[in-house]
Every structure is written in C-alpha cells, then in structure tokens.
Amino acid sequence: MFNKIVLTMSSLRLMSGTIEIFAALLMLRLNEIDKALAVNSTLALVGPLVLITTTTIGLVGLSDKLSMGKFIWVVAGVACLLIGILKK
C-alpha cells in the first residue's frame, strides 16, 4: 500500500487545505473586512507550521538515505523559505 511517511505528509497537506477552505467559507459568512482579516491572519500561522511539520517528517524518512552534506543543504533551504515567509 502507501508508505506511512508519505501517507502522513499527504494527510497533513489535506488537513491544511481543508482548513484553508473552511477559513474562506468563514470569511464569506462573516462578511466583515476586520473579521475576515483576523481569519486570514490566523491562516498565516497554519502554513508555516504545516511546512515545517511535513518537511520534518520527510527528512526523518530520508535520514538513512541522505548524506550529512545533503541533509544540511535541505535544512538550509527550509530555513531560507521560513525566513522569506516570516520576515517582515
């Protein structure tokens, strides 16, 4: 069947997408700019958390196949993504 790590990663992404859809529907239901902005701001926390979690799970699954040099490059790339996303 499916690899457990891939299944976990894809499940987290499906959950994240579902949260995004429900948030969009909630914004429409609230129909007020300030409340929609609050919902949108909350979503800004979900994206990076899902990114970090799925990447960590994937790296744990690949840890026996990656050399230390490649592992450091992957971690550096994720760090650059997070700095770009979270830096104001």
N, C-alpha and C positions, 0 to 999 in steps of 0.2 A: 504494500500500500504506500502511503505517504511517509516521507521522512518526518520524524517527530519535530525536529528543529524547524523544518520548512513549514510544517503544519502550524506550529506555534507562531512563527513570524507572520504567516499569512492571516492567521486568526486575529492577531493584534492589528494588522492593517485593515481587515474587515471591520473590526470594532471601531477603529479610528474613523473610517469612512462613514459608518453608521452614526457616530457621534456628530460628525460634520453635517450630515443630512438632517438629523433631528434639530441641530442648532439653527440651521437655515429655516426649517419649518417654525421653530420657536420665534425667530426674528419676525417672520411674516405674521404670526399670531399676535405677537406683542404690538406690532405696528407703530412703534415709537423709536425715534432715532437713538435716544440716550440708552434705552434698554437693549436695542439691537447692538449698539456699540459695546455694551457690557458683555453681552453674549459672545460677540466677536473677540473681545479681549481675553475672555476665558479660553477660547479656542487656541489662542496664541500659546498657551501653556501645553495643550494636548499634543500639538505637532512635534515639538522638540522631544517631549517625553517618549512618544512612540518611536521616533527616530533613534533615540539613544537605546531604548529597550530592544528594538528589533536588531539593531546593529550589534549590541552586546550578545544577544542570543546567537546571531550568525557567527560572530567571532569565536564564541565558545565552541560552536560546532566545527569551525575550521581550525581551531587551535593546534590540532595534531598535524594538520596539513600545511600550515603556513610557517615559513622560516621567521626568525625573530626580526629580520630586516623588513620583510613584507608586512609583518604584523605592526611594526612601528609606523610604516607608511600609511596603513589603513587607519590607525589611531590618529595620526597627524591629519589625514584628510577629514575625518569626522570632526576633529577639533576645529579645523578651518570652517567647516559647514556651520557648526554651532556658534562660532564667533561671528560669522556673517549673518546668521539669523538673529542672534540675541543682542548683538552690539547696537547701541543707539547712536 
